[in-house]
């Protein structure tokens, strides 16, 4: 939209079905978004209008809510779903606090998708070979790129906590500061957009796939979650003596009750399960533990005031609004129904059958399809539309024959 049109308050409308557009560009049948495929109104959030500092021509981006023309939030909007979950907490006098940890890879351009990704050439003329994890000098070869990333983050008002080189070849992680869940989802979205745009300026490719390289750790989007009392700011996961509360236990119990049903919301793509089925600290389970990275739900070592639950299931490819909404909704379900968690696990452990999670997109979608809890928390229209869109993507994947199949199976008798 032109700046003049935006400032005049001209309403921007969009076909309702766009909210269910699949990643290849197609749409599920119209019955999933209304047979008329009528319009939605995109209503900009005044706090999320940003001039884009990397753009050579003056451009701005406005994060919008999708409203039905009758005025209410569209049930197909993932941002609207997150706002609804936050409102349910507020009705109980509570406010969730979250932080996201986003991992990503920086690669050289990859014009031929049949070829593996490669690290970019550094300033020393060499490609990283995988020995730079957690090194203070590991990104020196990418310093111009990261300098502009930092500058753009500051210009967009994106506060950062820590930035580090992760375990993978040319893999990095940012920890965003904890705060309001909607704000953190907006910031995560803006940061991913910023990364890709700045990378293109520097002749690089940023990839937020869950598992872009074989035999290498995948990329996660861990979600740290705590709940505070509105008015006092007290962390309701700790009592006055600093001990865990019943609310803390019930929140974990709700997470355990919902993680298997919601796996397709945390791991939305075929590639997501490459990360989960080859776990490098990417647990595919609903176990919980004190500071054990093999558990899907980890309680990091912290002071009582910072007691929190880390959901380690979501990948970097997850929709931040939907992943945060699903995780918080599961926790609230546990609080409302006083669900008790399993016993915590420590050390090496075997995952009980009732705490294992789907390990393929097909299995995750089938689990979501049967879930009454998902329909109760997110609405039948949203869940059925989401499944329809993701089923199209899965079908598209099965329409292709992979290099592994040609290489290994073609010679079989």
C-alpha positions in Angstrom: 0.0 0.0 0.0 1.2 3.5 -0.6 2.2 5.6 2.4 -0.5 8.1 1.5 -3.2 5.4 1.4 -2.0 4.0 4.7 -2.0 7.4 6.4 -5.4 8.2 5.1 -6.7 5.1 6.9 -7.7 3.3 3.8 -8.9 -0.2 4.8 -6.9 -3.1 3.3 -8.9 -6.2 2.6 -7.8 -9.7 1.7 -9.5 -12.9 0.7 -10.2 -15.0 3.8 -8.7 -18.1 2.2 -5.2 -16.5 2.2 -4.9 -17.4 5.8 -5.0 -21.1 4.8 -2.7 -20.8 1.8 -0.2 -23.7 1.8 3.5 -23.1 1.4 3.5 -24.2 -2.3 0.9 -21.5 -3.0 -2.3 -23.5 -3.3 -5.4 -23.6 -1.2 -7.6 -26.3 0.4 -11.2 -26.6 -0.7 -13.2 -23.4 -0.1 -15.4 -25.1 2.5 -12.5 -24.7 5.0 -12.6 -20.9 4.8 -16.2 -20.1 3.7 -17.5 -21.1 0.3 -17.9 -17.4 -0.7 -14.2 -16.8 0.1 -15.1 -13.3 1.3 -12.8 -10.7 2.5 -11.1 -10.0 5.8 -9.9 -6.6 7.0 -6.2 -6.2 7.9 -6.1 -3.9 10.9 -2.5 -2.6 11.6 -1.3 -2.7 15.2 -0.1 0.9 15.9 2.8 -0.4 18.1 4.1 -2.6 15.2 4.6 -0.2 12.3 8.3 -0.2 11.4 10.4 1.6 8.8 12.7 -1.1 7.3 16.3 0.0 7.9 17.8 -2.3 5.4 15.7 -1.1 2.5 17.5 1.3 0.0 14.1 2.8 -0.9 11.9 4.1 2.0 9.6 1.2 3.0 7.6 0.3 6.1 6.1 -2.8 7.4 2.9 -3.0 9.6 2.0 -6.1 11.5 -1.8 -6.5 11.2 -4.6 -8.3 12.9 -7.1 -10.2 10.6 -10.6 -9.2 11.4 -13.9 -10.4 10.0 -15.8 -7.6 8.3 -18.2 -7.8 11.2 -15.4 -6.6 13.5 -14.3 -9.7 15.5 -11.0 -11.4 15.2 -10.9 -14.1 12.5 -10.6 -17.6 14.0 -8.2 -18.4 11.2 -5.6 -15.8 12.3 -2.8 -17.2 14.4 -2.1 -13.8 15.9 -5.7 -13.7 16.9 -5.5 -17.1 18.4 -2.5 -16.0 20.6 -4.4 -12.9 21.7 -7.4 -15.1 22.7 -5.1 -17.3 24.9 -3.6 -14.2 26.6 -7.1 -12.9 27.3 -8.1 -16.2 28.9 -5.1 -15.8 31.3 -6.1 -12.2 32.0 -9.6 -13.3 33.0 -7.9 -15.3 35.8 -5.8 -12.3 36.9 -2.7 -13.8 35.3 -0.3 -12.8 32.5 2.1 -15.2 30.8 5.7 -14.2 30.2 7.7 -15.8 27.4 11.1 -15.7 25.7 12.1 -17.4 22.5 15.5 -18.8 21.5 15.8 -18.9 17.7 18.4 -20.9 15.9 19.3 -20.4 12.2 21.9 -21.3 9.6 23.8 -18.8 7.4 24.7 -20.4 4.0 26.2 -19.5 0.7 23.6 -19.0 -2.1 22.0 -22.3 -3.1 20.5 -21.8 -6.7 20.3 -25.6 -7.2 18.0 -27.1 -4.5 19.2 -30.6 -5.4 22.6 -29.8 -4.0 23.3 -29.6 -0.2 23.7 -26.2 1.5 27.3 -25.0 2.0 28.7 -22.5 4.5 29.7 -19.2 3.0 33.2 -18.1 2.2 34.6 -16.2 5.1 36.8 -13.2 5.0 39.8 -15.6 5.1 38.5 -17.2 1.9 37.7 -20.5 3.6 34.4 -22.2 4.5 33.7 -23.1 8.1 34.3 -26.8 8.8 32.3 -27.3 12.0 34.8 -26.5 14.8 33.4 -23.1 15.8 30.6 -23.9 18.2 30.5 -21.3 21.0 33.7 -19.7 19.8 34.1 -16.0 20.5 35.6 -15.6 17.0 33.4 -18.0 15.1 31.5 -15.4 13.1 34.4 -13.1 12.2 34.1 -14.1 8.6 30.5 -12.9 8.7 31.2 -9.8 10.6 29.8 -7.3 8.0 26.5 -9.3 7.9 26.1 -9.5 11.7 27.0 -5.8 12.1 24.1 -4.9 9.9 21.8 -7.4 11.7 22.6 -5.7 15.0 22.1 -2.2 13.6 18.8 -3.2 12.1 17.6 -4.8 15.3 18.4 -1.6 17.2 16.5 0.4 14.5 13.5 -1.8 14.8 13.6 -1.8 18.6 14.3 -5.5 18.9 16.3 -6.0 22.2 18.6 -8.9 22.2 20.0 -10.9 25.1 22.7 -13.2 23.8 23.9 -14.1 20.3 26.1 -17.2 19.8 27.5 -19.7 17.4 25.6 -22.9 17.8 26.6 -26.6 17.3 25.9 -26.8 13.6 28.2 -25.6 10.7 27.5 -21.9 10.3 24.6 -22.2 12.8 23.7 -19.4 15.2 21.3 -18.6 17.9 19.7 -15.5 19.3 17.9 -15.2 22.7 15.2 -12.5 22.7 14.5 -10.8 26.0 11.5 -12.2 27.9 8.2 -10.3 27.9 4.6 -10.2 26.7 3.8 -13.2 24.5 2.3 -11.2 21.7 5.3 -8.8 21.6 7.7 -11.7 21.6 5.9 -13.4 18.7 6.0 -10.1 16.8 9.7 -9.7 17.5 10.4 -13.3 16.4 8.6 -12.7 13.2 10.4 -9.4 12.5 13.7 -10.9 13.4 13.3 -13.8 10.9 12.3 -11.4 8.2 15.2 -9.1 9.0 17.7 -12.0 8.9 16.6 -13.0 5.4 16.5 -9.5 4.0 19.9 -8.5 5.3 21.4 -11.8 4.2 20.3 -11.1 0.6 22.1 -7.8 0.7 25.3 -9.5 1.7 25.1 -12.3 -0.9 24.1 -14.9 1.8 21.1 -17.2 2.5 19.6 -17.5 5.9 17.7 -20.8 6.4 15.2 -21.4 9.3 14.4 -24.9 8.3 14.3 -27.3 11.2 16.9 -29.6 9.7 18.8 -28.2 6.6 21.9 -30.4 7.0 22.2 -34.1 7.5 24.3 -35.4 10.5 24.1 -31.9 12.0 22.0 -30.5 14.8 18.7 -28.9 13.7 17.4 -25.5 14.5 14.9 -25.0 17.3 12.7 -22.2 18.7 12.6 -23.1 22.4 9.9 -21.2 24.3 10.6 -20.2 27.9 7.3 -19.7 29.9 6.4 -18.3 33.2 3.2 -16.8 34.7 2.9 -13.7 36.8 0.1 -12.2 38.8 -1.4 -9.1 37.2 -0.8 -6.1 39.5 1.9 -7.5 41.6 4.1 -9.1 39.0 4.7 -12.1 41.3 5.8 -15.3 39.5 3.0 -17.8 40.5 5.3 -20.7 39.8 7.1 -20.0 43.1 5.7 -19.5 46.6 6.9 -17.0 49.3 9.5 -19.6 50.5 10.8 -20.0 46.9 9.4 -23.4 46.5 7.4 -24.7 43.4 3.7 -24.1 43.6 0.7 -26.2 42.6 0.1 -23.9 39.7 3.6 -24.7 38.5 2.9 -28.4 38.6 -0.5 -28.0 36.9 1.1 -25.9 34.1 3.5 -28.8 33.4 0.7 -31.3 33.6 -1.2 -29.3 31.0 1.8 -29.2 28.7 2.2 -32.9 29.0 -1.5 -33.4 28.2 -1.3 -31.2 25.1 2.1 -31.7 23.5 1.3 -34.9 21.6 -2.0 -33.4 20.2 -0.3 -30.2 19.3 2.9 -31.6 17.7 1.8 -30.6 14.2 1.5 -27.0 15.5 5.1 -27.0 16.9 6.6 -29.1 14.0 4.6 -28.0 10.9 6.6 -29.4 8.0 7.9 -32.7 6.7 11.4 -31.5 7.5 10.5 -30.8 11.1 10.6 -34.5 11.9 14.1 -34.9 10.5 15.1 -32.7 13.5 13.0 -34.6 16.0 13.9 -38.1 14.8 17.7 -37.4 15.0 17.7 -35.7 18.3 20.8 -33.5 19.1 19.2 -32.1 22.2 15.9 -32.0 20.3 13.7 -34.3 22.4 10.6 -35.8 20.9 8.9 -36.4 24.2 6.7 -34.8 26.8 8.8 -35.8 29.8 9.9 -33.0 32.2 13.1 -32.6 34.1 15.2 -30.2 36.1 17.9 -29.0 33.7 18.0 -32.1 31.5 18.1 -31.2 27.8 16.9 -34.7 26.8 13.5 -33.8 28.2 10.9 -32.0 26.0 10.0 -29.9 29.0 13.0 -28.6 30.8 13.1 -26.5 34.0 16.3 -24.4 33.7 18.4 -23.8 36.8 17.3 -20.4 38.1 16.3 -18.4 41.1 12.7 -18.8 42.3 11.7 -15.5 40.9 12.7 -16.7 37.4 11.2 -20.2 37.7 10.0 -21.2 34.2 9.2 -24.1 31.9 11.1 -24.4 28.6 9.2 -26.1 25.8 12.0 -27.6 23.6 9.7 -29.1 21.0 9.2 -26.2 18.5 11.5 -25.9 15.6 12.8 -22.7 14.0 10.2 -23.4 11.2 7.3 -23.0 13.5 4.9 -20.1 13.3 5.8 -18.1 16.5 2.2 -17.0 17.1 0.8 -20.5 16.9 3.6 -22.2 18.7 3.4 -19.8 21.7 -0.4 -19.9 21.7 -0.4 -23.8 21.7 2.1 -24.0 24.4 0.4 -21.5 26.7 -3.0 -22.9 26.0 -1.9 -26.3 27.1 -0.4 -24.9 30.3 -3.6 -23.0 31.0 -5.7 -26.1 30.4 -3.6 -27.8 33.1 -4.1 -24.9 35.5 -7.8 -24.8 35.0 -8.2 -28.6 35.4 -5.5 -29.0 38.1 -3.7 -31.7 36.1 -0.7 -33.3 37.8 2.4 -34.0 35.8 4.4 -37.3 35.7 7.4 -37.7 38.0 10.4 -35.7 36.7 13.2 -37.6 35.0 16.9 -37.2 35.4 20.0 -38.6 33.7 19.5 -41.2 30.9 15.9 -42.4 30.6 13.5 -44.4 28.5 10.5 -42.4 27.3 7.2 -44.0 28.5 4.8 -44.7 25.7 2.2 -42.2 27.0 4.8 -39.4 26.8 6.2 -40.1 23.4 5.2 -37.8 20.5 4.3 -38.3 16.8 7.5 -38.7 14.7 6.1 -37.9 11.2 3.9 -35.1 9.9 1.3 -37.7 8.9 1.1 -39.1 12.4 1.0 -35.6 13.9 -1.8 -34.5 11.6 -3.8 -37.7 12.4 -3.3 -37.0 16.1 -4.4 -33.4 15.7 -7.4 -34.6 13.7 -8.6 -36.8 16.6 -7.9 -34.1 19.2 -11.0 -32.8 20.9 -8.7 -30.7 23.1 -7.3 -28.9 20.0 -10.8 -28.1 18.7 -11.9 -26.9 22.2 -8.9 -24.6 22.6 -8.6 -23.3 19.0 -11.9 -23.9 17.4 -13.0 -26.5 14.9 -12.7 -24.1 11.9 -9.1 -23.3 12.6 -8.0 -26.9 13.3 -9.8 -28.4 10.3 -8.5 -25.6 8.0 -4.9 -26.1 9.3 -5.1 -29.8 8.8 -6.4 -29.3 5.3 -3.6 -27.0 4.3 -0.9 -29.2 5.9 -2.3 -32.3 4.2 -1.9 -30.5 0.8 1.8 -29.9 1.7 2.3 -33.5 2.7 0.7 -34.8 -0.5 3.0 -32.5 -2.5 6.0 -34.0 -0.7 4.9 -37.5 -1.5 4.5 -36.5 -5.2 8.3 -36.3 -5.5 10.9 -39.1 -5.5 13.9 -38.2 -3.4 17.6 -38.7 -4.4 17.9 -41.3 -1.6 15.2 -43.5 -3.2 16.9 -43.3 -6.6 20.3 -44.0 -5.2 19.5 -46.8 -2.8 16.3 -48.5 -4.2 16.8 -48.4 -8.0 19.3 -51.3 -7.9 17.1 -53.5 -5.8 15.8 -56.7 -7.5 
